[in-house]
Amino acid sequence: LHAFQLVFIDGGHDPETFENDTRLAYELRAPEGLIVWHDCGNPVFPHIEPYLEDRAIRINETMLAVEGLR
């Protein structure tokens, strides 16, 4: 299994697919790598921001959230 420095998630947005993509991202990310999610704060997908609230930092004035900066 490869370990990536950056894993960008912008795939399926339904809750089940989004959560599965997130689980896979944690498996693929190198220990010092980042995970970036798109559509955080997008009103079309209201379940994304609450799901990421405790695991990622929202980048102001964007629809991106990042984990791995802490």
PDB file with SEQRES, HELIX, SHEET and CRYST1 records, atoms N, CA, C and O in Angstrom:
SEQRES   1 A   70  LEU HIS ALA PHE GLN LEU VAL PHE ILE ASP GLY GLY HIS          
SEQRES   2 A   70  ASP PRO GLU THR PHE GLU ASN ASP THR ARG LEU ALA TYR          
SEQRES   3 A   70  GLU LEU ARG ALA PRO GLU GLY LEU ILE VAL TRP HIS ASP          
SEQRES   4 A   70  CYS GLY ASN PRO VAL PHE PRO HIS ILE GLU PRO TYR LEU          
SEQRES   5 A   70  GLU ASP ARG ALA ILE ARG ILE ASN GLU THR MET LEU ALA          
SEQRES   6 A   70  VAL GLU GLY LEU ARG                                          
HELIX    1 AA1 PRO A   15  LEU A   28  1                                  14    
HELIX    2 AA2 ILE A   48  LEU A   52  1                                   5    
SHEET    1 AA1 4 PHE A   4  ILE A   9  0                                        
SHEET    2 AA1 4 ARG A  29  HIS A  38  1                                        
SHEET    3 AA1 4 LEU A  64  GLU A  67 -1                                        
SHEET    4 AA1 4 ILE A  57  ARG A  58 -1                                        
CRYST1    1.000    1.000    1.000  90.00  90.00  90.00 P 1           1          
ATOM      1  N   LEU A   1       0.847  -1.184   0.000  1.00  0.00           N  
ATOM      2  CA  LEU A   1       0.000   0.000   0.000  1.00  0.00           C  
ATOM      3  C   LEU A   1       0.884   1.237   0.000  1.00  0.00           C  
ATOM      4  O   LEU A   1       1.844   1.317   0.767  1.00  0.00           O  
ATOM      5  N   HIS A   2       0.568   2.196  -0.853  1.00  0.00           N  
ATOM      6  CA  HIS A   2       1.342   3.434  -0.937  1.00  0.00           C  
ATOM      7  C   HIS A   2       0.886   4.428   0.120  1.00  0.00           C  
ATOM      8  O   HIS A   2      -0.272   4.413   0.539  1.00  0.00           O  
ATOM      9  N   ALA A   3       1.785   5.276   0.542  1.00  0.00           N  
ATOM     10  CA  ALA A   3       1.452   6.350   1.471  1.00  0.00           C  
ATOM     11  C   ALA A   3       1.652   7.669   0.745  1.00  0.00           C  
ATOM     12  O   ALA A   3       2.727   7.941   0.212  1.00  0.00           O  
ATOM     13  N   PHE A   4       0.612   8.479   0.729  1.00  0.00           N  
ATOM     14  CA  PHE A   4       0.631   9.733  -0.012  1.00  0.00           C  
ATOM     15  C   PHE A   4       0.766  10.928   0.913  1.00  0.00           C  
ATOM     16  O   PHE A   4       0.243  10.927   2.027  1.00  0.00           O  
ATOM     17  N   GLN A   5       1.471  11.947   0.445  1.00  0.00           N  
ATOM     18  CA  GLN A   5       1.625  13.183   1.199  1.00  0.00           C  
ATOM     19  C   GLN A   5       0.354  14.025   1.188  1.00  0.00           C  
ATOM     20  O   GLN A   5       0.101  14.791   2.118  1.00  0.00           O  
ATOM     21  N   LEU A   6      -0.444  13.879   0.132  1.00  0.00           N  
ATOM     22  CA  LEU A   6      -1.681  14.636   0.010  1.00  0.00           C  
ATOM     23  C   LEU A   6      -2.765  13.733  -0.572  1.00  0.00           C  
ATOM     24  O   LEU A   6      -2.575  13.091  -1.604  1.00  0.00           O  
ATOM     25  N   VAL A   7      -3.906  13.701   0.116  1.00  0.00           N  
ATOM     26  CA  VAL A   7      -5.078  12.997  -0.393  1.00  0.00           C  
ATOM     27  C   VAL A   7      -6.193  14.037  -0.472  1.00  0.00           C  
ATOM     28  O   VAL A   7      -6.575  14.621   0.542  1.00  0.00           O  
ATOM     29  N   PHE A   8      -6.713  14.267  -1.678  1.00  0.00           N  
ATOM     30  CA  PHE A   8      -7.766  15.257  -1.919  1.00  0.00           C  
ATOM     31  C   PHE A   8      -9.076  14.523  -2.172  1.00  0.00           C  
ATOM     32  O   PHE A   8      -9.156  13.669  -3.055  1.00  0.00           O  
ATOM     33  N   ILE A   9     -10.099  14.858  -1.395  1.00  0.00           N  
ATOM     34  CA  ILE A   9     -11.389  14.182  -1.508  1.00  0.00           C  
ATOM     35  C   ILE A   9     -12.411  15.131  -2.126  1.00  0.00           C  
ATOM     36  O   ILE A   9     -12.747  16.168  -1.555  1.00  0.00           O  
ATOM     37  N   ASP A  10     -12.894  14.751  -3.301  1.00  0.00           N  
ATOM     38  CA  ASP A  10     -13.973  15.476  -3.974  1.00  0.00           C  
ATOM     39  C   ASP A  10     -14.711  14.487  -4.859  1.00  0.00           C  
ATOM     40  O   ASP A  10     -14.876  14.701  -6.060  1.00  0.00           O  
ATOM     41  N   GLY A  11     -15.146  13.414  -4.246  1.00  0.00           N  
ATOM     42  CA  GLY A  11     -15.822  12.354  -4.997  1.00  0.00           C  
ATOM     43  C   GLY A  11     -17.316  12.414  -4.789  1.00  0.00           C  
ATOM     44  O   GLY A  11     -17.928  13.477  -4.896  1.00  0.00           O  
ATOM     45  N   GLY A  12     -17.904  11.260  -4.491  1.00  0.00           N  
ATOM     46  CA  GLY A  12     -19.327  11.210  -4.202  1.00  0.00           C  
ATOM     47  C   GLY A  12     -19.626  11.995  -2.936  1.00  0.00           C  
ATOM     48  O   GLY A  12     -18.836  11.991  -1.992  1.00  0.00           O  
ATOM     49  N   HIS A  13     -20.758  12.663  -2.922  1.00  0.00           N  
ATOM     50  CA  HIS A  13     -21.058  13.534  -1.791  1.00  0.00           C  
ATOM     51  C   HIS A  13     -22.175  13.009  -0.893  1.00  0.00           C  
ATOM     52  O   HIS A  13     -22.502  13.640   0.113  1.00  0.00           O  
ATOM     53  N   ASP A  14     -22.759  11.876  -1.236  1.00  0.00           N  
ATOM     54  CA  ASP A  14     -23.750  11.318  -0.325  1.00  0.00           C  
ATOM     55  C   ASP A  14     -23.000  10.861   0.931  1.00  0.00           C  
ATOM     56  O   ASP A  14     -21.822  10.515   0.851  1.00  0.00           O  
ATOM     57  N   PRO A  15     -23.671  10.856   2.091  1.00  0.00           N  
ATOM     58  CA  PRO A  15     -22.970  10.552   3.347  1.00  0.00           C  
ATOM     59  C   PRO A  15     -22.184   9.241   3.329  1.00  0.00           C  
ATOM     60  O   PRO A  15     -21.049   9.206   3.804  1.00  0.00           O  
ATOM     61  N   GLU A  16     -22.755   8.176   2.799  1.00  0.00           N  
ATOM     62  CA  GLU A  16     -22.066   6.878   2.814  1.00  0.00           C  
ATOM     63  C   GLU A  16     -20.777   6.919   1.993  1.00  0.00           C  
ATOM     64  O   GLU A  16     -19.736   6.453   2.458  1.00  0.00           O  
ATOM     65  N   THR A  17     -20.833   7.463   0.794  1.00  0.00           N  
ATOM     66  CA  THR A  17     -19.643   7.547  -0.058  1.00  0.00           C  
ATOM     67  C   THR A  17     -18.613   8.487   0.547  1.00  0.00           C  
ATOM     68  O   THR A  17     -17.418   8.190   0.542  1.00  0.00           O  
ATOM     69  N   PHE A  18     -19.070   9.619   1.067  1.00  0.00           N  
ATOM     70  CA  PHE A  18     -18.168  10.594   1.679  1.00  0.00           C  
ATOM     71  C   PHE A  18     -17.410   9.972   2.858  1.00  0.00           C  
ATOM     72  O   PHE A  18     -16.197  10.146   2.975  1.00  0.00           O  
ATOM     73  N   GLU A  19     -18.109   9.260   3.714  1.00  0.00           N  
ATOM     74  CA  GLU A  19     -17.468   8.619   4.864  1.00  0.00           C  
ATOM     75  C   GLU A  19     -16.522   7.512   4.416  1.00  0.00           C  
ATOM     76  O   GLU A  19     -15.450   7.348   4.999  1.00  0.00           O  
ATOM     77  N   ASN A  20     -16.896   6.755   3.397  1.00  0.00           N  
ATOM     78  CA  ASN A  20     -16.008   5.717   2.878  1.00  0.00           C  
ATOM     79  C   ASN A  20     -14.746   6.332   2.263  1.00  0.00           C  
ATOM     80  O   ASN A  20     -13.644   5.835   2.493  1.00  0.00           O  
ATOM     81  N   ASP A  21     -14.899   7.403   1.487  1.00  0.00           N  
ATOM     82  CA  ASP A  21     -13.732   8.090   0.918  1.00  0.00           C  
ATOM     83  C   ASP A  21     -12.809   8.593   2.021  1.00  0.00           C  
ATOM     84  O   ASP A  21     -11.586   8.545   1.883  1.00  0.00           O  
ATOM     85  N   THR A  22     -13.396   9.075   3.114  1.00  0.00           N  
ATOM     86  CA  THR A  22     -12.599   9.565   4.243  1.00  0.00           C  
ATOM     87  C   THR A  22     -11.828   8.423   4.892  1.00  0.00           C  
ATOM     88  O   THR A  22     -10.644   8.572   5.190  1.00  0.00           O  
ATOM     89  N   ARG A  23     -12.481   7.284   5.115  1.00  0.00           N  
ATOM     90  CA  ARG A  23     -11.776   6.121   5.687  1.00  0.00           C  
ATOM     91  C   ARG A  23     -10.607   5.702   4.793  1.00  0.00           C  
ATOM     92  O   ARG A  23      -9.512   5.427   5.283  1.00  0.00           O  
ATOM     93  N   LEU A  24     -10.844   5.654   3.488  1.00  0.00           N  
ATOM     94  CA  LEU A  24      -9.767   5.295   2.560  1.00  0.00           C  
ATOM     95  C   LEU A  24      -8.639   6.312   2.581  1.00  0.00           C  
ATOM     96  O   LEU A  24      -7.469   5.938   2.495  1.00  0.00           O  
ATOM     97  N   ALA A  25      -8.971   7.580   2.694  1.00  0.00           N  
ATOM     98  CA  ALA A  25      -7.947   8.620   2.735  1.00  0.00           C  
ATOM     99  C   ALA A  25      -7.023   8.432   3.933  1.00  0.00           C  
ATOM    100  O   ALA A  25      -5.809   8.596   3.810  1.00  0.00           O  
ATOM    101  N   TYR A  26      -7.590   8.089   5.095  1.00  0.00           N  
ATOM    102  CA  TYR A  26      -6.757   7.847   6.279  1.00  0.00           C  
ATOM    103  C   TYR A  26      -5.838   6.646   6.075  1.00  0.00           C  
ATOM    104  O   TYR A  26      -4.723   6.625   6.596  1.00  0.00           O  
ATOM    105  N   GLU A  27      -6.288   5.664   5.334  1.00  0.00           N  
ATOM    106  CA  GLU A  27      -5.434   4.501   5.050  1.00  0.00           C  
ATOM    107  C   GLU A  27      -4.313   4.842   4.079  1.00  0.00           C  
ATOM    108  O   GLU A  27      -3.220   4.285   4.177  1.00  0.00           O  
ATOM    109  N   LEU A  28      -4.568   5.741   3.155  1.00  0.00           N  
ATOM    110  CA  LEU A  28      -3.596   6.083   2.107  1.00  0.00           C  
ATOM    111  C   LEU A  28      -2.619   7.180   2.504  1.00  0.00           C  
ATOM    112  O   LEU A  28      -1.542   7.280   1.916  1.00  0.00           O  
ATOM    113  N   ARG A  29      -2.962   7.990   3.472  1.00  0.00           N  
ATOM    114  CA  ARG A  29      -2.146   9.135   3.856  1.00  0.00           C  
ATOM    115  C   ARG A  29      -0.893   8.710   4.614  1.00  0.00           C  
ATOM    116  O   ARG A  29      -0.945   7.861   5.504  1.00  0.00           O  
ATOM    117  N   ALA A  30       0.228   9.314   4.245  1.00  0.00           N  
ATOM    118  CA  ALA A  30       1.464   9.121   5.000  1.00  0.00           C  
ATOM    119  C   ALA A  30       1.296   9.759   6.378  1.00  0.00           C  
ATOM    120  O   ALA A  30       0.483  10.672   6.529  1.00  0.00           O  
ATOM    121  N   PRO A  31       2.039   9.307   7.380  1.00  0.00           N  
ATOM    122  CA  PRO A  31       1.890   9.863   8.732  1.00  0.00           C  
ATOM    123  C   PRO A  31       2.015  11.386   8.788  1.00  0.00           C  
ATOM    124  O   PRO A  31       1.335  12.034   9.584  1.00  0.00           O  
ATOM    125  N   GLU A  32       2.866  11.951   7.961  1.00  0.00           N  
ATOM    126  CA  GLU A  32       3.044  13.409   7.956  1.00  0.00           C  
ATOM    127  C   GLU A  32       2.248  14.090   6.849  1.00  0.00           C  
ATOM    128  O   GLU A  32       2.430  15.282   6.599  1.00  0.00           O  
ATOM    129  N   GLY A  33       1.369  13.346   6.187  1.00  0.00           N  
ATOM    130  CA  GLY A  33       0.615  13.872   5.050  1.00  0.00           C  
ATOM    131  C   GLY A  33      -0.644  14.626   5.443  1.00  0.00           C  
ATOM    132  O   GLY A  33      -1.008  14.696   6.617  1.00  0.00           O  
ATOM    133  N   LEU A  34      -1.292  15.182   4.446  1.00  0.00           N  
ATOM    134  CA  LEU A  34      -2.508  15.963   4.618  1.00  0.00           C  
ATOM    135  C   LEU A  34      -3.680  15.289   3.906  1.00  0.00           C  
ATOM    136  O   LEU A  34      -3.515  14.610   2.892  1.00  0.00           O  
ATOM    137  N   ILE A  35      -4.850  15.499   4.463  1.00  0.00           N  
ATOM    138  CA  ILE A  35      -6.090  15.154   3.772  1.00  0.00           C  
ATOM    139  C   ILE A  35      -6.837  16.469   3.574  1.00  0.00           C  
ATOM    140  O   ILE A  35      -6.978  17.259   4.508  1.00  0.00           O  
ATOM    141  N   VAL A  36      -7.313  16.696   2.353  1.00  0.00           N  
ATOM    142  CA  VAL A  36      -8.078  17.896   2.035  1.00  0.00           C  
ATOM    143  C   VAL A  36      -9.434  17.461   1.491  1.00  0.00           C  
ATOM    144  O   VAL A  36      -9.518  16.639   0.578  1.00  0.00           O  
ATOM    145  N   TRP A  37     -10.490  18.024   2.063  1.00  0.00           N  
ATOM    146  CA  TRP A  37     -11.851  17.746   1.611  1.00  0.00           C  
ATOM    147  C   TRP A  37     -12.395  18.975   0.905  1.00  0.00           C  
ATOM    148  O   TRP A  37     -12.167  20.102   1.345  1.00  0.00           O  
ATOM    149  N   HIS A  38     -13.115  18.759  -0.189  1.00  0.00           N  
ATOM    150  CA  HIS A  38     -13.793  19.840  -0.889  1.00  0.00           C  
ATOM    151  C   HIS A  38     -15.271  19.839  -0.500  1.00  0.00           C  
ATOM    152  O   HIS A  38     -15.802  18.823  -0.051  1.00  0.00           O  
ATOM    153  N   ASP A  39     -15.913  20.955  -0.672  1.00  0.00           N  
ATOM    154  CA  ASP A  39     -17.343  21.165  -0.416  1.00  0.00           C  
ATOM    155  C   ASP A  39     -17.704  21.268   1.055  1.00  0.00           C  
ATOM    156  O   ASP A  39     -18.868  21.091   1.414  1.00  0.00           O  
ATOM    157  N   CYS A  40     -16.745  21.546   1.904  1.00  0.00           N  
ATOM    158  CA  CYS A  40     -17.034  21.808   3.312  1.00  0.00           C  
ATOM    159  C   CYS A  40     -17.699  23.189   3.385  1.00  0.00           C  
ATOM    160  O   CYS A  40     -17.106  24.185   2.971  1.00  0.00           O  
ATOM    161  N   GLY A  41     -18.904  23.248   3.899  1.00  0.00           N  
ATOM    162  CA  GLY A  41     -19.651  24.497   3.964  1.00  0.00           C  
ATOM    163  C   GLY A  41     -20.561  24.725   2.772  1.00  0.00           C  
ATOM    164  O   GLY A  41     -21.258  25.738   2.710  1.00  0.00           O  
ATOM    165  N   ASN A  42     -20.566  23.801   1.831  1.00  0.00           N  
ATOM    166  CA  ASN A  42     -21.442  23.915   0.677  1.00  0.00           C  
ATOM    167  C   ASN A  42     -22.874  23.594   1.134  1.00  0.00           C  
ATOM    168  O   ASN A  42     -23.122  22.497   1.634  1.00  0.00           O  
ATOM    169  N   PRO A  43     -23.815  24.527   0.972  1.00  0.00           N  
ATOM    170  CA  PRO A  43     -25.176  24.275   1.444  1.00  0.00           C  
ATOM    171  C   PRO A  43     -25.885  23.123   0.721  1.00  0.00           C  
ATOM    172  O   PRO A  43     -26.887  22.608   1.217  1.00  0.00           O  
ATOM    173  N   VAL A  44     -25.381  22.721  -0.430  1.00  0.00           N  
ATOM    174  CA  VAL A  44     -25.966  21.587  -1.156  1.00  0.00           C  
ATOM    175  C   VAL A  44     -25.658  20.278  -0.431  1.00  0.00           C  
ATOM    176  O   VAL A  44     -26.405  19.307  -0.554  1.00  0.00           O  
ATOM    177  N   PHE A  45     -24.560  20.254   0.324  1.00  0.00           N  
ATOM    178  CA  PHE A  45     -24.136  19.054   1.055  1.00  0.00           C  
ATOM    179  C   PHE A  45     -23.975  19.388   2.543  1.00  0.00           C  
ATOM    180  O   PHE A  45     -22.850  19.429   3.040  1.00  0.00           O  
ATOM    181  N   PRO A  46     -25.073  19.626   3.258  1.00  0.00           N  
ATOM    182  CA  PRO A  46     -24.992  20.116   4.643  1.00  0.00           C  
ATOM    183  C   PRO A  46     -24.385  19.129   5.635  1.00  0.00           C  
ATOM    184  O   PRO A  46     -24.012  19.536   6.735  1.00  0.00           O  
ATOM    185  N   HIS A  47     -24.273  17.853   5.289  1.00  0.00           N  
ATOM    186  CA  HIS A  47     -23.732  16.848   6.216  1.00  0.00           C  
ATOM    187  C   HIS A  47     -22.202  16.873   6.285  1.00  0.00           C  
ATOM    188  O   HIS A  47     -21.627  16.307   7.214  1.00  0.00           O  
ATOM    189  N   ILE A  48     -21.533  17.511   5.327  1.00  0.00           N  
ATOM    190  CA  ILE A  48     -20.071  17.460   5.273  1.00  0.00           C  
ATOM    191  C   ILE A  48     -19.422  18.260   6.395  1.00  0.00           C  
ATOM    192  O   ILE A  48     -18.543  17.743   7.084  1.00  0.00           O  
ATOM    193  N   GLU A  49     -19.831  19.498   6.590  1.00  0.00           N  
ATOM    194  CA  GLU A  49     -19.188  20.337   7.605  1.00  0.00           C  
ATOM    195  C   GLU A  49     -19.316  19.754   9.015  1.00  0.00           C  
ATOM    196  O   GLU A  49     -18.313  19.696   9.725  1.00  0.00           O  
ATOM    197  N   PRO A  50     -20.500  19.320   9.452  1.00  0.00           N  
ATOM    198  CA  PRO A  50     -20.584  18.716  10.790  1.00  0.00           C  
ATOM    199  C   PRO A  50     -19.725  17.451  10.932  1.00  0.00           C  
ATOM    200  O   PRO A  50     -19.144  17.215  11.991  1.00  0.00           O  
ATOM    201  N   TYR A  51     -19.646  16.650   9.884  1.00  0.00           N  
ATOM    202  CA  TYR A  51     -18.836  15.431   9.923  1.00  0.00           C  
ATOM    203  C   TYR A  51     -17.364  15.763  10.142  1.00  0.00           C  
ATOM    204  O   TYR A  51     -16.657  15.033  10.837  1.00  0.00           O  
ATOM    205  N   LEU A  52     -16.902  16.861   9.552  1.00  0.00           N  
ATOM    206  CA  LEU A  52     -15.482  17.229   9.638  1.00  0.00           C  
ATOM    207  C   LEU A  52     -15.157  18.126  10.823  1.00  0.00           C  
ATOM    208  O   LEU A  52     -13.986  18.405  11.079  1.00  0.00           O  
ATOM    209  N   GLU A  53     -16.155  18.573  11.536  1.00  0.00           N  
ATOM    210  CA  GLU A  53     -15.973  19.561  12.599  1.00  0.00           C  
ATOM    211  C   GLU A  53     -14.881  19.196  13.599  1.00  0.00           C  
ATOM    212  O   GLU A  53     -14.090  20.057  13.983  1.00  0.00           O  
ATOM    213  N   ASP A  54     -14.824  17.947  14.024  1.00  0.00           N  
ATOM    214  CA  ASP A  54     -13.836  17.529  15.035  1.00  0.00           C  
ATOM    215  C   ASP A  54     -12.559  16.947  14.448  1.00  0.00           C  
ATOM    216  O   ASP A  54     -11.646  16.600  15.198  1.00  0.00           O  
ATOM    217  N   ARG A  55     -12.471  16.830  13.131  1.00  0.00           N  
ATOM    218  CA  ARG A  55     -11.299  16.188  12.552  1.00  0.00           C  
ATOM    219  C   ARG A  55     -10.494  17.081  11.613  1.00  0.00           C  
ATOM    220  O   ARG A  55      -9.362  16.740  11.270  1.00  0.00           O  
ATOM    221  N   ALA A  56     -11.051  18.214  11.191  1.00  0.00           N  
ATOM    222  CA  ALA A  56     -10.367  19.029  10.188  1.00  0.00           C  
ATOM    223  C   ALA A  56     -10.521  20.510  10.498  1.00  0.00           C  
ATOM    224  O   ALA A  56     -11.398  20.917  11.260  1.00  0.00           O  
ATOM    225  N   ILE A  57      -9.658  21.293   9.897  1.00  0.00           N  
ATOM    226  CA  ILE A  57      -9.695  22.746  10.020  1.00  0.00           C  
ATOM    227  C   ILE A  57     -10.259  23.314   8.726  1.00  0.00           C  
ATOM    228  O   ILE A  57      -9.762  23.015   7.640  1.00  0.00           O  
ATOM    229  N   ARG A  58     -11.281  24.120   8.843  1.00  0.00           N  
ATOM    230  CA  ARG A  58     -11.880  24.758   7.664  1.00  0.00           C  
ATOM    231  C   ARG A  58     -11.004  25.937   7.247  1.00  0.00           C  
ATOM    232  O   ARG A  58     -10.609  26.745   8.087  1.00  0.00           O  
ATOM    233  N   ILE A  59     -10.704  26.034   5.967  1.00  0.00           N  
ATOM    234  CA  ILE A  59      -9.927  27.150   5.432  1.00  0.00           C  
ATOM    235  C   ILE A  59     -10.899  28.280   5.120  1.00  0.00           C  
ATOM    236  O   ILE A  59     -11.801  28.122   4.298  1.00  0.00           O  
ATOM    237  N   ASN A  60     -10.715  29.419   5.779  1.00  0.00           N  
ATOM    238  CA  ASN A  60     -11.622  30.555   5.631  1.00  0.00           C  
ATOM    239  C   ASN A  60     -11.833  30.941   4.181  1.00  0.00           C  
ATOM    240  O   ASN A  60     -10.916  30.907   3.361  1.00  0.00           O  
ATOM    241  N   GLU A  61     -13.072  31.310   3.893  1.00  0.00           N  
ATOM    242  CA  GLU A  61     -13.476  31.814   2.583  1.00  0.00           C  
ATOM    243  C   GLU A  61     -13.258  30.819   1.447  1.00  0.00           C  
ATOM    244  O   GLU A  61     -13.116  31.208   0.288  1.00  0.00           O  
ATOM    245  N   THR A  62     -13.231  29.535   1.791  1.00  0.00           N  
ATOM    246  CA  THR A  62     -13.145  28.474   0.787  1.00  0.00           C  
ATOM    247  C   THR A  62     -14.129  27.387   1.185  1.00  0.00           C  
ATOM    248  O   THR A  62     -14.764  27.467   2.237  1.00  0.00           O  
ATOM    249  N   MET A  63     -14.248  26.395   0.362  1.00  0.00           N  
ATOM    250  CA  MET A  63     -15.027  25.205   0.701  1.00  0.00           C  
ATOM    251  C   MET A  63     -14.093  24.038   0.966  1.00  0.00           C  
ATOM    252  O   MET A  63     -14.437  22.887   0.695  1.00  0.00           O  
ATOM    253  N   LEU A  64     -12.900  24.335   1.502  1.00  0.00           N  
ATOM    254  CA  LEU A  64     -11.898  23.318   1.790  1.00  0.00           C  
ATOM    255  C   LEU A  64     -11.721  23.156   3.285  1.00  0.00           C  
ATOM    256  O   LEU A  64     -11.824  24.120   4.044  1.00  0.00           O  
ATOM    257  N   ALA A  65     -11.452  21.929   3.700  1.00  0.00           N  
ATOM    258  CA  ALA A  65     -11.074  21.611   5.069  1.00  0.00           C  
ATOM    259  C   ALA A  65      -9.838  20.722   5.002  1.00  0.00           C  
ATOM    260  O   ALA A  65      -9.704  19.907   4.089  1.00  0.00           O  
ATOM    261  N   VAL A  66      -8.932  20.878   5.970  1.00  0.00           N  
ATOM    262  CA  VAL A  66      -7.649  20.170   5.958  1.00  0.00           C  
ATOM    263  C   VAL A  66      -7.421  19.484   7.298  1.00  0.00           C  
ATOM    264  O   VAL A  66      -7.689  20.055   8.355  1.00  0.00           O  
ATOM    265  N   GLU A  67      -6.926  18.257   7.242  1.00  0.00           N  
ATOM    266  CA  GLU A  67      -6.517  17.527   8.434  1.00  0.00           C  
ATOM    267  C   GLU A  67      -5.055  17.180   8.276  1.00  0.00           C  
ATOM    268  O   GLU A  67      -4.617  16.751   7.208  1.00  0.00           O  
ATOM    269  N   GLY A  68      -4.310  17.365   9.334  1.00  0.00           N  
ATOM    270  CA  GLY A  68      -2.895  17.045   9.313  1.00  0.00           C  
ATOM    271  C   GLY A  68      -2.026  18.255   9.601  1.00  0.00           C  
ATOM    272  O   GLY A  68      -0.800  18.148   9.621  1.00  0.00           O  
ATOM    273  N   LEU A  69      -2.655  19.415   9.828  1.00  0.00           N  
ATOM    274  CA  LEU A  69      -1.909  20.643  10.114  1.00  0.00           C  
ATOM    275  C   LEU A  69      -1.675  20.840  11.607  1.00  0.00           C  
ATOM    276  O   LEU A  69      -0.848  21.665  11.995  1.00  0.00           O  
ATOM    277  N   ARG A  70      -2.386  20.102  12.446  1.00  0.00           N  
ATOM    278  CA  ARG A  70      -2.283  20.318  13.895  1.00  0.00           C  
ATOM    279  C   ARG A  70      -1.021  19.748  14.446  1.00  0.00           C  
ATOM    280  O   ARG A  70      -0.775  19.842  15.648  1.00  0.00           O  
TER     281      ARG A  70                                                      
END                                                                             
